[in-house]
Amino acid sequence: MRVKQRCYVLCLFSLFSFVATGQDWEDRTGEIEDAEIVVEKDKKIELPPASRLYEKISPLPLKNEAGQMQFQYKDFNYQLPDLDPKIRVLTIKDPLLKKLYANYLKAGIGNFASAHLEAFINSKRNEKYAYSFHGKHASSARGPVDKKNSGSAESFLGVNGKVFYDAFILSGNLNYNHRKNHFYGYDRRVEALRDTIEQNFNNFYIDGVLETRDTGSDFYFKLKPSFSHLSDHFDARESRFGVDFKSTFSLDENVGFDLSSYLSLTRRTDGTSINRNLFKVRPSVDFLAGQLKINAGLNIVYENDTIAGANRTHVYLSGSATYDLNDDVRVYAGLDGDIEEVNLHTLVDENPFINAQIPLVHANKELEFYGGIKGSLLRSFTLKAGFSLADYENMHFFINDPLDTAKFNVLYDTGNTTRFNFFGEFGVDKNNIFRGAARFDFYAYGMDRVEEPWHLPTYKFSLLGSFNLFDKILFGSDLYTMGGIKAKNFLTDEEVELDPIVDLNFKVDYRYSDQVSMFLNFNNVLSRNYERYYNYPARGFMLMAGITYAFDRL
C-alpha cells in the first residue's frame, strides 16, 4: 500500500512541475516560489449518472425475392483395403490320457490246496487294430469228499484280435479250455479208484466275425462262422460247425426289416457216430408309431434229430410290442416259438457229471408268452419285472443213474411240459462308487410224462454289491440262494428235496499303487456243504489271498 502512495505522490509532483513550467516559462526569473501541496488520499471522485436511451431500433424491411437452389451430385467411390484381422484363437490343450497298463498278472493261493494264476496281455490304444491274450489256471487239489477224489481244475488259453476298416470290423477268436473233475458222488461205503472216477474235458473253439462298423446306419449285418471240438476222458467226441447271420435294413424312420439265420452241423461220436443238423431263418418287420414299436415275423426251423419224427420243419409265429410310458419306463409283451439246441457242449456246461452215451434231443419250445416292465429312476436305479409262460416238448432233466449214482442220465419229457417264470430285477449305480444288483426268479412246472422237474429249482435269488473307497480299497460281496430242487434216491426209491443253497462270498482288493494290488477272497462264508446235484456236496469255507501286478510292456 505504501508503494502505491509513493507512486501517486511522484506523479503529482511531475504533473504540477510540468504545468508550472509551461505557464511561467517566459516570466521565469530563476527563483523558486514557496508553495504548499496538499494530497488527499481518501478523496472519492463521483461522476453524475449517465442518461440511458430506451427507444427500440426499428427492424429493417425484408424483401421477398424468389430464389433458385442449385444442387450438385457427385459419385464418391470409396475403396477400402482388404481386412486382414489378426485373431488369436484361444485353444484348450487336450487332456492327458491316463497311462494305460494293458497287461497284468494275478496269482493267489488258498485252502483245499487251491491255486489261481491268470494273465492278460492287451494292445494299447489304437484306431486300426486291437488284440489280447488271456491265460488262466484255477485248481483245488482237494475237495469235500475223500480229499483228492473230489479235486478239480480248469485251464484256459485264448487269443483274439480285431481290425478296424472304414466300413467294416473283422475279428476272430481262438480258445482252448481244459476242465478236470471227478465223479465223487459215489457210495462212500465203497472204496473208489481214482482212475475210474476221473473226468477230463478238452474244448477247442475258433470263430471269425465280419460286421459293419456303423451299427446305426440304414443297413447293418453281422456274419459269424465258428467251429468247436469237444472230447472227454471216455473217448466221447463232438464236432460242431456253425454259421450265425444277422441283418437289419431301415426303410425309413418308422419301418425296418430284420433277417437272421443260424446253421449248426454237429457230428457226435460216442460208441456210434450221429450227424445232427439244425437250420433256422427268422424274417420280421418293425413298425414305429410314436411311443409304440411292433415287431412281427416268422421263425422257420428245420431239424433232423436222433428221435423218431424229428426230421421235420417247424413254423412259429414271432412278435413283440413295446410301449414307452415316458422317457425312462416302458412296457413290453410278445410271443415266440423256437427249437432250443441241445448237444454235448450244452449239457457238459450245465452238468459236468453226465454219463456216457446219453441221448441228445433238441427241446421244442412250441409257444411262449412273455411280458413285463423295465425302466430307470433318478438315473441311478434300474427296475425290471416280468413273466413268461412256455410250453415245451422234449424238455430235458438230470437224474442219477440207478446203477451208478455218481453219474447222471438225461431224461426227456416227450409230452408237454409247461414252465412259468416270474422275475424281478433291481440295480443301482452311484457314480461307480457303489454298485448293487438283485434278481429274484420263481418257477413252476407242469409235467406230462416225467414225475418231477428233477434238479431244477423252483426259486433263485442273487444279490451283488461293491463299494469303492477312495479308489484305494474295493469291497465286494455276493449272495446266491436256490431252493426247491428235487432228486430221486434209487436206493430207497424215494423222492428227495435237497437243502436250500445259500452261498455268501466276500472279497477285498487293496490298491497299493497303479501297478500293485492285493486281494482276499472269502467264499462260502457260511461253510455250508450244499448240493446242487444229488450226492455232490460243495466245498465249505474257502479263503484265497494273492497279488496282482499290472505292467506296461513285456
Buried (B, 14 or more C-beta within 10 A) or exposed (E): EEEEEEEEEEEEEEEEEEEBEEEEEEEEEEEEEEEEEEEEEEEEEEEEEEEEEEEEEEEEEEEEEEEEEEEEEEEEEEEEEEEEEEEEEEEEEEEEEEEEBBBBBBEBEBBBBBBBBBBBBBBEEEEEEBBBBBBBBBBBBBBBBBEEBBBBBBBBBBBBBBEBEEEEBBBBBBBBBBBBBBBBBBEEEEEBEEEEBBBEBBBBBBBBBBBBEEEEEEEBBBEBBBBBBBBBBEEBBBBBBBBBBBBBBBEEEEEBBBBBBBBBBBBBBBEEEBEBBBBBBBBBEBEBEEEEBBBBBBBBBBBEBBEEEBEEEBEBEBBBBBBBEEEBBBBBBBBBBBBEBBBBBEBBEEBBBBBEEBBBBBBBBBBBEBBBBBBBEEEEBBBBBBBBBBBBBBBBBBBBBEEBBBBBBBBBBEEBBBBEBBBBBBBBBEEEEBBBBBBBBBBBBEBEEBEBBBBBBBBBBBBBBBBBEEEEEBBBBBBBBBBBBBBBEEEEEEEBEBEBBBBBBBBBBBBEEEBEBBBBBBBBBEEBEBBBBBBBBBBBEBBBEBBBBBEEEE
